[in-house]
Structure formats: structure tokens, C-alpha cells
């Protein structure tokens, strides 16, 4: 039996990985699926982890989408449900989480092709997020639930181990709920306002992307430009 951990290098999966190593649990391989749209902080965490994996003789595998994320957003020929044709899937988020679907399929295919049925995949779901768990999949294991590590526990544990997610001098977890793809349309208004205030480089990228699609970014109603006006007005009134 092979033991593989899926790690996005966000707080939960990183805490899982570090504790698996600390507890000397069986761990043969780490898989990181790089969408190409991760925060720079995620890549920095990855680079800090690689020597630790090498030291513990743990294989590292990096998977990527077949086609670049931006190509699928704006250029890929798409057949719409109403019979029309277009280009690109536009924003990834809400009911149209095409990036997440491809990620899960790619990881599953890799595991099946390399290990058949002879593997256990560690998944970093915290103990206060058990609604996300698929208990019917016999190949998945949830160490954080076993250890009763909640999301806040995972973040504290990572900080204790000397890991943080710095961007422009700001720790991402101090202004964001989740450090997922920076262009994820599931970001809430609080997070997006913090983009506007603290992460101007990413905010400007979102504006460039909005110019390439007619689909609103938030709630199928608000474009990035609408949100910018809203945040600007709120800040002026503060």
C-alpha cells in the first residue's frame, strides 16, 4: 500500500503534511497540482518544503493542467448549453468550477494509473469542515479529522513551524479566508475588498481579466469594475 498526500500548500494541507512527517506516519509521495494561478506565497511555501521532503525521502510530484488556465478562461472553443458556441469558460467559481473539476480528475487519474487500487490518499480537510468529506471513497484518509485539528489549529500549527504566506508584507491569512487560486470567483466581498486595499498587483490582474470577459465576477451581477467603485466609496466614507 502506498500513502500519498495531496497538498495545495494552503494552511490545512500544509499542517497535515508537516504533522504526518512529525508523527512519522507512512508517507511515500506528495502531489501538488499547480493551476498556474497560485499566489506567489504558495510557490514560496513549496520551495521551502522541497528540501524537507528530500531529507525524509518523500517523493514530490507536480501535476499541471493540460491547457493553460488563461487559455481555458478566454480562448478555448466552448459549446454552451443553449446550443451557441463561444470562447473560454470565463471565471472559475460558483456553479462553474471547471478548474476544480480538472484538478480532481487529474489527481485521481494519476493515482489510478500509478497505483491502481493500492493506495491511500491523505486529504487535508479540517475537523470543522467534515461536511466536505466523502466517506464512501475507501482510498481517502483524513488525518486532520483524526487529530481533531480545526482550521484555526492548522494555521497556528503552521505558524509555529515557521511558515507563513507573505505577499507585499502582508500575511494572506490575515486578510483572506482561503488562499486558493488568486482569480477564484468564490472570494467573498471582505476578501475582495482586501485585494483592492492590500493586493493591488492581483487586483490589477483581475481588472485585466474582466476586460476579456462579459461575465460578471461576483454573483453573476458585479464586475471587478463595479466592485472597485463600491470599495472606493466605502473607504472614502470611513
C-alpha positions as CSV (number, residue, x, y, z in Angstrom):
1,X,0.0,0.0,0.0
2,X,1.3,3.5,-0.9
3,X,0.5,6.6,1.0
4,X,0.2,9.8,-0.9
5,X,-0.8,13.3,0.4
6,X,-2.4,15.9,-1.8
7,X,-1.0,19.2,-0.8
8,X,-2.0,22.7,-2.1
9,X,0.4,24.3,0.4
10,X,-2.5,26.2,2.0
11,X,-2.8,26.1,5.8
12,X,-4.8,22.8,6.1
13,X,-2.9,20.6,3.7
14,X,0.4,22.0,4.9
15,X,-0.4,21.4,8.5
16,X,-1.4,17.8,7.5
17,X,1.9,17.3,5.7
18,X,4.1,18.7,8.5
19,X,2.3,16.6,11.2
20,X,2.4,13.4,9.1
21,X,6.2,13.9,9.0
22,X,6.4,14.8,12.6
23,X,4.3,11.8,13.7
24,X,6.3,9.6,11.4
25,X,3.2,8.3,9.6
26,X,3.5,6.3,6.4
27,X,4.1,8.8,3.6
28,X,5.5,7.9,0.2
29,X,4.6,10.8,-2.0
30,X,3.4,14.4,-2.1
31,X,1.3,15.7,-5.0
32,X,0.9,19.4,-5.8
33,X,-1.5,20.4,-8.6
34,X,-0.2,23.7,-9.9
35,X,-3.0,25.5,-11.7
36,X,-0.6,28.2,-12.7
37,X,-2.8,30.7,-10.9
38,X,-1.5,30.3,-7.3
39,X,-0.4,33.1,-5.1
40,X,3.4,33.6,-5.2
41,X,3.3,32.8,-1.4
42,X,2.2,29.3,-2.3
43,X,5.2,28.7,-4.6
44,X,7.4,30.1,-1.8
45,X,6.0,27.6,0.6
46,X,6.5,24.8,-1.9
47,X,10.1,25.8,-2.4
48,X,10.6,25.8,1.4
49,X,9.1,22.3,1.7
50,X,11.1,20.6,-1.0
51,X,14.3,20.1,1.0
52,X,12.2,18.7,3.9
53,X,10.7,16.1,1.6
54,X,14.1,15.2,0.2
55,X,15.5,14.9,3.7
56,X,12.7,12.5,4.6
57,X,12.9,10.5,1.3
58,X,9.4,11.5,0.3
59,X,8.7,11.7,-3.5
60,X,7.5,15.0,-4.8
61,X,5.2,15.1,-7.9
62,X,3.9,18.3,-9.5
63,X,0.9,18.0,-11.8
64,X,-0.4,20.7,-14.2
65,X,-3.5,21.2,-16.3
66,X,-3.2,20.0,-20.0
67,X,-4.0,23.5,-21.2
68,X,-3.0,26.8,-19.6
69,X,-5.6,28.3,-17.3
70,X,-5.9,31.6,-19.2
71,X,-6.4,29.7,-22.5
72,X,-9.4,27.8,-20.9
73,X,-10.7,31.1,-19.5
74,X,-10.7,33.1,-22.6
75,X,-9.8,31.2,-25.8
76,X,-10.8,27.5,-25.7
77,X,-13.8,26.8,-28.0
78,X,-16.8,26.1,-25.9
79,X,-20.3,24.7,-26.7
80,X,-22.9,26.3,-24.5
81,X,-25.9,24.5,-23.1
82,X,-28.2,26.7,-25.2
83,X,-26.6,25.5,-28.4
84,X,-24.5,28.5,-29.0
85,X,-20.7,28.5,-29.3
86,X,-18.2,30.7,-27.6
87,X,-14.6,31.1,-26.4
88,X,-13.5,30.2,-22.9
89,X,-15.2,29.2,-19.7
90,X,-14.6,32.7,-18.1
91,X,-14.3,33.0,-14.4
92,X,-13.9,29.8,-12.4
93,X,-16.2,29.7,-9.4
94,X,-19.7,29.3,-8.2
95,X,-21.5,26.5,-10.1
96,X,-18.9,26.7,-12.9
97,X,-15.8,25.4,-11.0
98,X,-14.1,24.0,-14.1
99,X,-10.7,24.4,-12.6
100,X,-11.5,22.4,-9.5
101,X,-13.1,19.6,-11.7
102,X,-10.0,19.3,-13.8
103,X,-7.8,19.3,-10.7
104,X,-9.7,16.4,-9.1
105,X,-9.8,14.4,-12.3
106,X,-6.1,14.9,-12.9
107,X,-5.1,13.8,-9.4
108,X,-7.4,10.8,-9.5
109,X,-6.2,9.7,-12.9
110,X,-2.5,10.0,-11.8
111,X,-3.2,7.9,-8.7
112,X,-5.1,5.2,-10.6
113,X,-2.6,5.0,-13.4
114,X,0.4,4.7,-11.0
115,X,-1.1,2.7,-8.1
116,X,-4.3,1.0,-9.3
117,X,-6.2,0.3,-6.1
118,X,-3.1,0.0,-3.9
119,X,-3.0,3.5,-2.4
120,X,-4.4,5.8,0.3
121,X,-4.7,9.5,-0.4
122,X,-4.4,11.8,2.6
123,X,-6.7,14.8,2.2
124,X,-6.3,18.0,4.2
125,X,-9.8,18.6,5.4
126,X,-10.0,20.1,8.9
127,X,-12.2,18.7,11.6
128,X,-14.6,21.6,11.5
129,X,-15.2,21.0,7.7
130,X,-16.4,17.4,7.8
131,X,-19.4,18.3,5.5
132,X,-16.8,18.2,2.7
133,X,-15.8,14.6,3.3
134,X,-16.7,11.8,1.0
135,X,-16.8,8.8,3.4
136,X,-17.7,6.4,0.6
137,X,-14.3,6.7,-1.0
138,X,-12.1,4.0,0.6
139,X,-8.9,5.4,-0.9
140,X,-9.2,8.7,1.0
141,X,-8.0,9.4,4.6
142,X,-8.5,12.5,6.7
143,X,-5.7,12.8,9.3
144,X,-6.8,16.3,10.4
145,X,-10.1,14.9,11.5
146,X,-8.4,12.0,13.3
147,X,-6.2,14.6,15.1
148,X,-9.2,16.9,15.7
149,X,-7.4,19.8,14.1
150,X,-9.7,22.6,13.2
151,X,-8.9,25.3,10.6
152,X,-7.6,27.7,13.3
153,X,-5.5,24.9,14.7
154,X,-3.9,24.2,11.3
155,X,-3.0,27.8,10.8
156,X,-1.5,28.1,14.3
157,X,0.5,24.9,13.8
158,X,2.0,26.2,10.5
159,X,3.0,29.5,12.1
160,X,4.6,27.5,15.0
161,X,6.6,25.6,12.4
162,X,7.8,28.8,10.8
163,X,5.6,29.0,7.8
164,X,3.6,32.0,6.6
165,X,2.0,33.3,3.4
166,X,3.6,36.7,2.9
167,X,2.6,38.9,-0.1
168,X,3.5,42.6,-0.2
169,X,4.5,42.4,3.5
170,X,1.0,41.1,4.5
171,X,0.2,37.5,5.6
172,X,-2.6,36.3,3.3
173,X,-4.4,34.5,6.0
174,X,-4.8,37.8,7.9
175,X,-6.9,39.2,5.1
176,X,-8.3,36.2,3.3
177,X,-10.3,33.2,4.4
178,X,-8.8,30.9,1.9
179,X,-5.5,31.1,-0.1
180,X,-6.9,29.4,-3.2
181,X,-6.2,30.5,-6.8
182,X,-5.9,34.3,-6.7
183,X,-8.5,34.6,-9.5
184,X,-11.2,32.4,-7.8
185,X,-14.7,33.9,-8.2
186,X,-15.7,32.3,-4.9
187,X,-13.8,35.0,-3.0
188,X,-16.2,36.9,-0.7
189,X,-16.6,40.7,-0.5
190,X,-14.4,41.0,2.5
191,X,-11.6,39.2,0.8
192,X,-12.1,41.2,-2.5
193,X,-12.0,44.5,-0.6
194,X,-8.7,43.4,1.0
195,X,-7.4,42.6,-2.5
196,X,-8.3,46.1,-3.5
197,X,-6.5,47.6,-0.4
198,X,-3.5,45.3,0.1
199,X,-3.0,43.2,-3.0
200,X,-3.1,45.8,-5.8
201,X,-1.0,43.7,-8.1
202,X,-3.6,40.9,-8.1
203,X,-6.4,43.3,-8.2
204,X,-5.0,44.9,-11.3
205,X,-4.7,41.4,-12.9
206,X,-8.4,40.8,-12.1
207,X,-9.3,44.1,-13.9
208,X,-7.3,43.0,-16.9
209,X,-9.2,39.6,-16.9
210,X,-12.5,41.4,-16.6
211,X,-11.8,43.3,-19.8
212,X,-11.6,39.9,-21.6
213,X,-15.0,38.6,-20.5
214,X,-18.6,39.9,-20.3
215,X,-19.4,37.6,-17.4
216,X,-19.6,39.5,-14.0
217,X,-17.1,38.3,-11.4
218,X,-19.4,38.2,-8.4
219,X,-22.9,36.8,-8.0
220,X,-23.4,37.0,-11.8
221,X,-24.1,40.7,-11.2
222,X,-21.0,42.7,-10.3
223,X,-17.9,43.1,-12.4
224,X,-14.5,43.8,-11.0
225,X,-15.0,47.5,-12.0
226,X,-18.4,47.6,-10.1
227,X,-16.6,46.3,-7.1
228,X,-13.8,48.8,-7.4
229,X,-16.3,51.6,-7.3
230,X,-18.1,50.1,-4.3
231,X,-14.9,49.7,-2.3
232,X,-13.6,53.1,-3.2
233,X,-16.9,54.7,-2.0
234,X,-16.8,52.6,1.2
235,X,-13.2,53.6,2.0
236,X,-14.0,57.3,1.4
237,X,-16.9,57.2,3.8
238,X,-14.8,55.5,6.6
